[in-house]
Amino acid sequence: MIQFLQDDLSVFLTMIVCLTIMLRYEKKKRAALPRLFLSLMAMLAFCLSINAVRNHLGGAHILLSSIVKYTGILALTVCSVMLCYRTTIGLAMINVASAFCIEHIAQRTKSLILPHIHLPMSAKAQEILLAYALTLICIALYCLIFERRRNRS
């Protein structure tokens, strides 16, 4: 559970915020909130089971388990979007891929900037603060660049 909170929670939060922004013009299906809750619980169970398998197998299969984990998260997120919104699978896949890209750009930018920033707090707190700040900046840039363009067409 601790590994989930450290590794996966920021991915989930970023994906939810990005998808909420990207899909705000799509029509929601009836009972979308309970469907979303069930989808999030399925993703949580999936991540916890993958993390448990990863811990059991040790470091030898970290790459393979990461590929399975993030492919599964992407697939479950697409299913979640299809479950909650009246949209096509193509549009769901594009929006999920875009949200994942925004999250990944924020994480990679954090890994470039973090060694050069020294704040008066613990290293873990600096990392968490920087991760969420960069994620919000990436989401804001997405909204400024792409959503503005979407509104014009």
C-alpha positions as CSV (number, residue, x, y, z in Angstrom):
1,M,0.0,0.0,0.0
2,I,2.9,2.4,0.8
3,Q,4.4,1.7,-2.6
4,F,1.1,2.6,-4.2
5,L,0.9,5.9,-2.3
6,Q,4.5,6.7,-3.3
7,D,4.5,5.6,-7.0
8,D,0.9,5.5,-8.3
9,L,-1.2,8.0,-6.5
10,S,0.3,11.0,-8.4
11,V,-0.3,9.2,-11.6
12,F,-4.0,8.6,-10.7
13,L,-4.6,12.1,-9.5
14,T,-3.0,13.6,-12.6
15,M,-4.9,11.3,-14.9
16,I,-8.2,12.2,-13.2
17,V,-7.6,15.9,-13.4
18,C,-6.5,15.8,-17.0
19,L,-9.3,13.6,-18.1
20,T,-11.8,15.7,-16.3
21,I,-10.6,18.7,-18.2
22,M,-10.3,16.9,-21.5
23,L,-13.7,15.3,-21.3
24,R,-15.7,18.2,-19.9
25,Y,-17.7,18.6,-23.2
26,E,-18.5,14.9,-23.5
27,K,-21.9,13.7,-22.2
28,K,-21.7,11.6,-19.0
29,K,-23.6,8.4,-18.7
30,R,-26.2,7.9,-16.1
31,A,-24.7,7.1,-12.6
32,A,-21.2,8.3,-13.8
33,L,-19.9,8.9,-10.3
34,P,-20.6,5.4,-9.0
35,R,-19.1,4.0,-12.2
36,L,-16.0,6.1,-11.8
37,F,-15.7,4.9,-8.2
38,L,-15.9,1.3,-9.2
39,S,-13.4,1.9,-12.0
40,L,-10.9,3.5,-9.5
41,M,-11.4,0.6,-7.1
42,A,-10.6,-1.8,-10.0
43,M,-7.4,0.2,-10.8
44,L,-6.4,0.3,-7.2
45,A,-6.8,-3.5,-6.8
46,F,-4.9,-4.0,-10.1
47,C,-2.0,-1.8,-8.9
48,L,-1.9,-3.4,-5.5
49,S,-1.8,-6.9,-6.9
50,I,1.0,-5.9,-9.4
51,N,3.0,-4.3,-6.6
52,A,2.5,-7.5,-4.5
53,V,3.7,-9.7,-7.3
54,R,6.7,-7.3,-7.9
55,N,7.7,-7.5,-4.2
56,H,7.3,-11.3,-4.2
57,L,9.5,-11.7,-7.3
58,G,12.1,-9.3,-6.3
59,G,14.1,-7.0,-8.5
60,A,14.6,-9.4,-11.4
61,H,11.3,-8.6,-13.1
62,I,10.9,-4.9,-12.3
63,L,10.9,-3.9,-16.0
64,L,8.4,-6.5,-17.0
65,S,6.1,-5.8,-14.1
66,S,6.2,-2.0,-14.9
67,I,5.3,-2.7,-18.5
68,V,2.3,-4.9,-17.4
69,K,1.3,-2.4,-14.7
70,Y,1.2,0.8,-16.9
71,T,-0.3,-1.0,-19.9
72,G,-3.0,-2.3,-17.5
73,I,-3.5,1.2,-16.0
74,L,-3.9,2.6,-19.5
75,A,-6.3,-0.1,-20.6
76,L,-8.4,0.2,-17.4
77,T,-8.5,4.0,-17.7
78,V,-9.8,3.7,-21.3
79,C,-12.4,1.2,-20.0
80,S,-13.3,3.7,-17.2
81,V,-13.8,6.5,-19.7
82,M,-16.0,4.3,-21.9
83,L,-17.9,3.3,-18.8
84,C,-18.5,6.9,-17.6
85,Y,-18.9,8.9,-20.8
86,R,-20.8,8.6,-24.1
87,T,-17.8,8.6,-26.3
88,T,-16.0,6.5,-28.9
89,I,-13.2,4.2,-28.1
90,G,-10.9,6.3,-30.3
91,L,-11.6,9.5,-28.5
92,A,-11.2,7.7,-25.1
93,M,-7.8,6.3,-26.2
94,I,-6.6,9.7,-27.4
95,N,-7.7,11.5,-24.2
96,V,-6.1,8.8,-21.9
97,A,-2.9,8.9,-23.9
98,S,-2.8,12.7,-23.7
99,A,-3.4,12.6,-20.0
100,F,-0.7,10.0,-19.5
101,C,1.7,12.1,-21.6
102,I,1.1,15.2,-19.5
103,E,1.8,13.1,-16.3
104,H,4.9,11.6,-17.8
105,I,6.3,15.0,-19.0
106,A,5.7,16.4,-15.5
107,Q,7.6,13.4,-13.9
108,R,10.5,13.7,-16.3
109,T,10.8,17.4,-15.8
110,K,10.8,16.8,-12.1
111,S,13.7,14.4,-12.4
112,L,15.6,17.1,-14.3
113,I,14.9,19.9,-11.9
114,L,14.9,18.2,-8.5
115,P,18.7,17.8,-8.2
116,H,19.1,21.6,-8.7
117,I,16.5,22.8,-6.1
118,H,17.2,22.9,-2.4
119,L,14.3,23.9,-0.2
120,P,14.4,24.0,3.6
121,M,12.5,20.7,3.9
122,S,13.1,17.0,3.6
123,A,14.1,15.5,0.3
124,K,10.8,13.5,0.0
125,A,8.7,16.6,0.8
126,Q,10.7,18.5,-1.9
127,E,10.0,15.7,-4.4
128,I,6.3,15.6,-3.7
129,L,5.9,19.3,-3.7
130,L,7.8,19.7,-7.0
131,A,5.9,16.8,-8.6
132,Y,2.5,18.3,-7.9
133,A,3.7,21.8,-8.9
134,L,5.1,20.6,-12.2
135,T,2.0,18.5,-12.8
136,L,-0.2,21.6,-12.3
137,I,2.0,23.6,-14.6
138,C,1.8,20.9,-17.3
139,I,-2.0,20.8,-17.0
140,A,-2.2,24.6,-17.2
141,L,0.0,24.6,-20.3
142,Y,-2.1,21.9,-21.9
143,C,-5.2,24.0,-21.2
144,L,-3.6,27.2,-22.6
145,I,-2.3,25.5,-25.8
146,F,-4.6,22.7,-26.7
147,E,-7.9,23.5,-25.1
148,R,-7.9,27.0,-26.4
149,R,-7.3,25.6,-29.8
150,R,-10.1,23.1,-29.4
151,N,-12.5,25.9,-28.4
152,R,-11.7,27.8,-31.6
153,S,-12.6,24.9,-33.9
